[in-house]
Amino acid sequence: MSAPTLDKGESFFNKNNDSAFYYFNLVATSATDSLDIAMAYTYMGIIQEYEGDHYGGQESLLKSLTYLNERNKKHHGVLRSNYHELGNVCLNLRNYEAAIDYYNKALRYVNKTDFEAIALNSIALTYQKKGDYNEAVSLYKSLLAKSRDKKEYARILSNYARTKWLKDPAYPAGPELYQALQIRKDSNDIRGLNASYAHLSDYYSPSLPDSALYYAGKRYEIARQMNSPDDEVEALSKLITLSPINLLKPYFIRYQNLTDSIQTAKNTAKNQFALIRYETAKSKADNLQLQKDNAQKRTQLVVQWFILVLVILSFITAGIALVHRSRRRRQEIEFASRQAIQDFQLTTSQRVHDVVANGLYNIMSGLEHKTSVDKEELIDRIEVLYERSRDISYEPPVISKIPFPVKIDNLLEAFGSGHIKVLIIGNSAALWNQVDVQVQHEVEHILQELMVNMKKHSQADSVMIKFECQNSLLQIRYTDNGIGISGQVKYGNGLRNTGNRIRKVNGQYTFEHPAKGLKIHITIPIAQSS
């Protein structure tokens, strides 16, 4: 069974990775040949890493190593692939020392000079990312001297020039970067062109912004041609940084849509892989149970008829109880699995909405009413938003040094303009000093959701937010003079997130629907029970 199934998985690899993962998982859980099992786990790890599940990919690759024997030459090819992919995972997770160690382990099993060049180039790139430019430059220089393949030479040359420039910003890297670009054009190396345009855009950003913008645009075209959302997002980030203010809006909109869809796709892939593994394990367990029952029945056929009747009656009774208990247990496991997946998706969706959607809307709202813009400040805000969106699945909590009342003032006043007046009452340090830090964190996002909803839908020109503490409860009263909302309205993602956050801190809320405008009363305990 194992070899045909492995071939089946390979036929889907890089075409339909969900189907490929399914067949490789069958091999990993059913095959008897250790090399087949190791190869299946290696493929699974590569698929998970490609879909953005770095830790899942790392787990599968390490599992593959347990089925391999370093003294068996037939295993050396899989060992080489495993260690190189583990190096890629660690590089993506910014664990540079571990990445270099894995790449060096891959070099032990090199039997072709082209793979040796790939592994050494990966090590040099890791040194570059780590900031150890001397080591990177030395490796690239030795690779340039030995390279015979044009595409490989162009890749090494471009990385070499970029590293020299990163080490010394005065280094004239332009001619070498352009030489690598020309080789890639002549070779029709699409992925190489993507890297060259990125390097040239970075290189010209400090000195020739127009040239940097031109190459950022060329990279954007290539990324769309490659149908690579991750490269397109990076190109859009550069275009937003370099473009004139009047051209930013379409890039912002495309950036927001892409980051949302990329994060959703990655979360869906992670959940899909978990479900495939669960269903395979469940099917295998059911088959084993069926085989066991059949064996027991065949054994009992040799017993005398009277004993057979008694035994059959006993097994029927025990079987009913076992099936009932097994069914209940499976239902509990399935329910817990689905609930965990739903909770994970809800949390991630909420964080994507908080970080990306509301962050972008806040920036765009500020741009809408300003006659002039501090471009350096804008670039810094975009860079922070971009880094947080890339690392959203493992982003650590951020502890702000800005006093909380100042953060609230800045947040609410950002939604004010010549047409919208925002009145803030009771936002004092004395009030917030009584309030739990967890509650403060949720209140900040609750207010941001309310103000975004106001700006998008209410048509209000006057908003009042009042804060006070009474009987160990934080009272927040929101009032605007907009068009209001119907009492039977079906709330969108923003207001649903608001309700979820209020309930998360044991709070309550009511919507009032006067003849004009909207009133919302929120009550939250100022301290959370542990």
BELZIMO-V538178 format. One record per residue. N is the residue number from 1. RES is the residue in one letter. SS is DSSP state (H for helix, E for strand, L for the rest). PSI is psi in degrees with one decimal (* if undefined). Layout:
# BELZIMO-V538178
{{N	RES	SS	PSI} {N	RES	SS	PSI}}
This chain:
# BELZIMO-V538178
{{1	M	L	-36.7} {2	S	H	-48.1} {3	A	H	-49.2} {4	P	H	-39.7} {5	T	H	-38.0} {6	L	H	-41.9} {7	D	H	-37.4} {8	K	H	-44.2} {9	G	H	-41.0} {10	E	H	-30.4} {11	S	H	-24.9} {12	F	H	-12.6} {13	F	L	130.3} {14	N	L	8.1} {15	K	L	-50.0} {16	N	L	87.9} {17	N	H	-24.1} {18	D	H	-46.6} {19	S	H	-40.2} {20	A	H	-46.1} {21	F	H	-39.6} {22	Y	H	-48.8} {23	Y	H	-38.6} {24	F	H	-36.8} {25	N	H	-34.7} {26	L	H	-43.6} {27	V	H	-46.8} {28	A	H	-30.5} {29	T	H	-9.2} {30	S	H	-24.1} {31	A	L	159.9} {32	T	L	-19.0} {33	D	L	123.1} {34	S	H	-34.6} {35	L	H	-41.5} {36	D	H	-43.2} {37	I	H	-45.5} {38	A	H	-44.6} {39	M	H	-39.1} {40	A	H	-45.8} {41	Y	H	-34.9} {42	T	H	-48.0} {43	Y	H	-42.9} {44	M	H	-42.0} {45	G	H	-40.3} {46	I	H	-42.5} {47	I	H	-45.6} {48	Q	H	-41.9} {49	E	H	-41.7} {50	Y	H	-36.7} {51	E	L	4.2} {52	G	L	1.9} {53	D	L	76.8} {54	H	H	-44.8} {55	Y	H	-37.2} {56	G	H	-41.1} {57	G	H	-41.6} {58	Q	H	-42.5} {59	E	H	-44.8} {60	S	H	-41.3} {61	L	H	-41.1} {62	L	H	-35.6} {63	K	H	-38.9} {64	S	H	-40.5} {65	L	H	-29.1} {66	T	L	-14.7} {67	Y	L	6.0} {68	L	L	149.1} {69	N	L	118.5} {70	E	L	-24.2} {71	R	L	-8.8} {72	N	L	113.1} {73	K	H	-27.3} {74	K	H	-20.3} {75	H	H	-9.2} {76	H	H	-36.5} {77	G	H	-42.2} {78	V	H	-38.0} {79	L	H	-44.0} {80	R	H	-47.0} {81	S	H	-42.8} {82	N	H	-52.2} {83	Y	H	-37.0} {84	H	H	-41.8} {85	E	H	-36.8} {86	L	H	-36.5} {87	G	H	-42.0} {88	N	H	-41.3} {89	V	H	-48.3} {90	C	H	-34.7} {91	L	H	-43.8} {92	N	H	-30.2} {93	L	L	4.2} {94	R	L	26.4} {95	N	L	79.3} {96	Y	H	-39.0} {97	E	H	-43.9} {98	A	H	-37.6} {99	A	H	-46.5} {100	I	H	-39.5} {101	D	H	-43.5} {102	Y	H	-40.7} {103	Y	H	-39.9} {104	N	H	-36.2} {105	K	H	-37.3} {106	A	H	-35.6} {107	L	H	-21.7} {108	R	L	-26.2} {109	Y	L	22.6} {110	V	L	131.6} {111	N	L	4.0} {112	K	L	139.3} {113	T	H	-28.8} {114	D	H	-38.4} {115	F	H	-34.2} {116	E	H	-41.9} {117	A	H	-40.1} {118	I	H	-46.0} {119	A	H	-43.5} {120	L	H	-35.9} {121	N	H	-38.5} {122	S	H	-40.8} {123	I	H	-43.9} {124	A	H	-41.2} {125	L	H	-38.1} {126	T	H	-43.2} {127	Y	H	-38.9} {128	Q	H	-48.2} {129	K	H	-35.3} {130	K	H	-19.8} {131	G	L	8.1} {132	D	L	76.0} {133	Y	H	-33.1} {134	N	H	-45.9} {135	E	H	-42.3} {136	A	H	-46.7} {137	V	H	-43.1} {138	S	H	-43.1} {139	L	H	-44.8} {140	Y	H	-38.4} {141	K	H	-42.5} {142	S	H	-34.7} {143	L	H	-38.3} {144	L	H	-37.3} {145	A	H	-27.1} {146	K	H	-13.7} {147	S	L	136.4} {148	R	L	-20.5} {149	D	L	132.7} {150	K	H	-45.5} {151	K	H	-42.8} {152	E	H	-40.3} {153	Y	H	-42.9} {154	A	H	-41.2} {155	R	H	-46.2} {156	I	H	-42.6} {157	L	H	-44.1} {158	S	H	-43.6} {159	N	H	-38.2} {160	Y	H	-47.8} {161	A	H	-41.7} {162	R	H	-41.5} {163	T	H	-42.2} {164	K	H	-39.6} {165	W	H	-39.6} {166	L	H	-36.8} {167	K	H	-41.9} {168	D	L	100.7} {169	P	L	-16.3} {170	A	L	-7.4} {171	Y	L	130.5} {172	P	L	81.6} {173	A	L	-11.7} {174	G	H	-52.4} {175	P	H	-41.4} {176	E	H	-40.2} {177	L	H	-40.3} {178	Y	H	-35.7} {179	Q	H	-44.3} {180	A	H	-39.3} {181	L	H	-44.4} {182	Q	H	-41.0} {183	I	H	-41.6} {184	R	H	-35.2} {185	K	H	-45.9} {186	D	H	-31.8} {187	S	H	-2.3} {188	N	L	43.6} {189	D	L	92.1} {190	I	H	-48.0} {191	R	H	-35.1} {192	G	H	-39.9} {193	L	H	-38.6} {194	N	H	-45.8} {195	A	H	-42.3} {196	S	H	-45.8} {197	Y	H	-36.5} {198	A	H	-45.0} {199	H	H	-42.6} {200	L	H	-38.7} {201	S	H	-44.0} {202	D	H	-42.4} {203	Y	H	-40.6} {204	Y	H	-9.1} {205	S	H	-46.0} {206	P	L	-31.6} {207	S	L	-38.7} {208	L	L	80.7} {209	P	H	-34.5} {210	D	H	-42.9} {211	S	H	-41.1} {212	A	H	-42.2} {213	L	H	-39.9} {214	Y	H	-48.1} {215	Y	H	-30.4} {216	A	H	-40.0} {217	G	H	-40.6} {218	K	H	-39.3} {219	R	H	-38.7} {220	Y	H	-41.6} {221	E	H	-44.8} {222	I	H	-42.2} {223	A	H	-40.4} {224	R	H	-36.2} {225	Q	H	-38.1} {226	M	H	-13.9} {227	N	L	46.8} {228	S	L	98.9} {229	P	H	-38.5} {230	D	H	-44.7} {231	D	H	-34.0} {232	E	H	-39.7} {233	V	H	-43.0} {234	E	H	-39.3} {235	A	H	-41.2} {236	L	H	-39.8} {237	S	H	-41.0} {238	K	H	-40.9} {239	L	H	-39.8} {240	I	H	-37.9} {241	T	H	-35.8} {242	L	H	-20.5} {243	S	L	155.4} {244	P	L	155.8} {245	I	H	-40.0} {246	N	H	-10.1} {247	L	H	2.4} {248	L	H	-34.4} {249	K	H	-49.9} {250	P	H	-33.8} {251	Y	H	-40.8} {252	F	H	-47.1} {253	I	H	-46.3} {254	R	H	-40.2} {255	Y	H	-45.3} {256	Q	H	-47.4} {257	N	H	-42.4} {258	L	H	-47.3} {259	T	H	-39.1} {260	D	H	-49.0} {261	S	H	-36.4} {262	I	H	-47.1} {263	Q	H	-40.6} {264	T	H	-42.7} {265	A	H	-41.3} {266	K	H	-42.0} {267	N	H	-39.4} {268	T	H	-42.2} {269	A	H	-44.9} {270	K	H	-45.9} {271	N	H	-38.1} {272	Q	H	-42.4} {273	F	H	-40.1} {274	A	H	-41.4} {275	L	H	-38.6} {276	I	H	-45.8} {277	R	H	-40.9} {278	Y	H	-46.2} {279	E	H	-38.0} {280	T	H	-44.5} {281	A	H	-39.9} {282	K	H	-44.5} {283	S	H	-41.8} {284	K	H	-41.9} {285	A	H	-40.9} {286	D	H	-41.5} {287	N	H	-41.8} {288	L	H	-40.3} {289	Q	H	-40.0} {290	L	H	-43.2} {291	Q	H	-39.5} {292	K	H	-43.0} {293	D	H	-42.7} {294	N	H	-41.2} {295	A	H	-40.2} {296	Q	H	-39.2} {297	K	H	-42.2} {298	R	H	-38.6} {299	T	H	-38.5} {300	Q	H	-15.5} {301	L	L	-21.0} {302	V	L	-7.4} {303	V	L	152.0} {304	Q	L	154.4} {305	W	H	-36.9} {306	F	H	-46.6} {307	I	H	-36.7} {308	L	H	-44.0} {309	V	H	-46.2} {310	L	H	-42.6} {311	V	H	-42.1} {312	I	H	-43.0} {313	L	H	-41.3} {314	S	H	-43.5} {315	F	H	-35.5} {316	I	H	-44.9} {317	T	H	-48.0} {318	A	H	-38.0} {319	G	H	-41.4} {320	I	H	-45.5} {321	A	H	-41.4} {322	L	H	-44.5} {323	V	H	-42.4} {324	H	H	-46.1} {325	R	H	-40.8} {326	S	H	-40.4} {327	R	H	-43.8} {328	R	H	-41.3} {329	R	H	-43.9} {330	R	H	-40.4} {331	Q	H	-39.8} {332	E	H	-42.5} {333	I	H	-45.0} {334	E	H	-41.9} {335	F	H	-44.7} {336	A	H	-40.1} {337	S	H	-47.6} {338	R	H	-40.1} {339	Q	H	-40.9} {340	A	H	-41.0} {341	I	H	-43.9} {342	Q	H	-42.5} {343	D	H	-42.6} {344	F	H	-44.0} {345	Q	H	-40.3} {346	L	H	-44.8} {347	T	H	-45.7} {348	T	H	-41.5} {349	S	H	-41.9} {350	Q	H	-40.5} {351	R	H	-36.5} {352	V	H	-43.5} {353	H	H	-44.4} {354	D	H	-48.4} {355	V	H	-50.4} {356	V	H	-58.6} {357	A	H	-53.9} {358	N	H	-33.1} {359	G	H	-47.5} {360	L	H	-41.0} {361	Y	H	-37.8} {362	N	H	-44.0} {363	I	H	-46.6} {364	M	H	-34.6} {365	S	H	-39.2} {366	G	H	-38.4} {367	L	H	-31.0} {368	E	H	-35.3} {369	H	L	12.0} {370	K	L	135.3} {371	T	L	-26.6} {372	S	L	153.8} {373	V	L	133.7} {374	D	L	102.0} {375	K	H	-36.2} {376	E	H	-41.6} {377	E	H	-42.7} {378	L	H	-44.6} {379	I	H	-42.5} {380	D	H	-42.9} {381	R	H	-39.3} {382	I	H	-42.1} {383	E	H	-43.4} {384	V	H	-45.6} {385	L	H	-40.4} {386	Y	H	-45.7} {387	E	H	-40.9} {388	R	H	-35.8} {389	S	H	-36.0} {390	R	H	-38.8} {391	D	L	24.4} {392	I	H	-28.4} {393	S	H	-16.9} {394	Y	H	31.3} {395	E	L	125.8} {396	P	L	156.6} {397	P	L	141.9} {398	V	L	124.8} {399	I	L	113.6} {400	S	L	142.7} {401	K	L	-6.6} {402	I	L	130.9} {403	P	L	142.3} {404	F	H	-41.7} {405	P	H	-35.9} {406	V	H	-41.0} {407	K	H	-43.0} {408	I	H	-44.2} {409	D	H	-48.1} {410	N	H	-42.5} {411	L	H	-51.0} {412	L	H	-40.4} {413	E	H	-21.2} {414	A	L	-21.6} {415	F	L	-2.6} {416	G	L	159.7} {417	S	L	-171.6} {418	G	L	-20.0} {419	H	L	-14.7} {420	I	L	121.1} {421	K	E	130.5} {422	V	E	117.4} {423	L	E	127.0} {424	I	E	126.5} {425	I	E	132.3} {426	G	L	7.8} {427	N	L	82.3} {428	S	L	156.4} {429	A	H	-36.4} {430	A	H	-39.1} {431	L	H	-50.2} {432	W	H	-22.6} {433	N	L	-20.8} {434	Q	L	-13.0} {435	V	L	135.7} {436	D	L	142.9} {437	V	H	-38.7} {438	Q	H	-42.0} {439	V	H	-42.5} {440	Q	H	-44.4} {441	H	H	-45.5} {442	E	H	-38.0} {443	V	H	-40.3} {444	E	H	-45.0} {445	H	H	-34.4} {446	I	H	-46.6} {447	L	H	-40.3} {448	Q	H	-41.2} {449	E	H	-44.3} {450	L	H	-42.8} {451	M	H	-37.9} {452	V	H	-43.1} {453	N	H	-41.4} {454	M	H	-47.7} {455	K	H	-35.9} {456	K	H	-38.7} {457	H	H	-24.6} {458	S	H	-26.7} {459	Q	L	25.9} {460	A	L	152.1} {461	D	L	2.9} {462	S	E	128.4} {463	V	E	136.3} {464	M	E	133.5} {465	I	E	123.5} {466	K	E	133.8} {467	F	E	139.7} {468	E	E	158.5} {469	C	E	130.3} {470	Q	E	127.0} {471	N	L	47.4} {472	S	L	23.8} {473	L	E	136.4} {474	L	E	123.6} {475	Q	E	126.3} {476	I	E	123.6} {477	R	E	121.2} {478	Y	E	131.4} {479	T	E	134.2} {480	D	E	165.9} {481	N	L	32.7} {482	G	L	-155.8} {483	I	L	-9.3} {484	G	L	-178.4} {485	I	L	151.4} {486	S	L	148.0} {487	G	L	-19.6} {488	Q	L	15.3} {489	V	L	145.3} {490	K	L	111.7} {491	Y	L	146.1} {492	G	L	-171.3} {493	N	H	-40.7} {494	G	H	-52.8} {495	L	H	-32.2} {496	R	H	-43.4} {497	N	H	-39.7} {498	T	H	-48.4} {499	G	H	-41.5} {500	N	H	-42.7} {501	R	H	-40.8} {502	I	H	-44.0} {503	R	H	-31.3} {504	K	H	-32.3} {505	V	L	27.6} {506	N	L	29.0} {507	G	L	173.0} {508	Q	E	157.9} {509	Y	E	151.6} {510	T	E	143.3} {511	F	E	129.2} {512	E	E	142.1} {513	H	L	78.4} {514	P	L	177.7} {515	A	L	-34.5} {516	K	L	133.9} {517	G	L	-163.5} {518	L	E	140.4} {519	K	E	132.6} {520	I	E	129.7} {521	H	E	119.9} {522	I	E	131.5} {523	T	E	126.1} {524	I	E	133.5} {525	P	E	135.8} {526	I	L	-16.3} {527	A	L	138.2} {528	Q	L	139.2} {529	S	L	143.8} {530	S	L	*}}
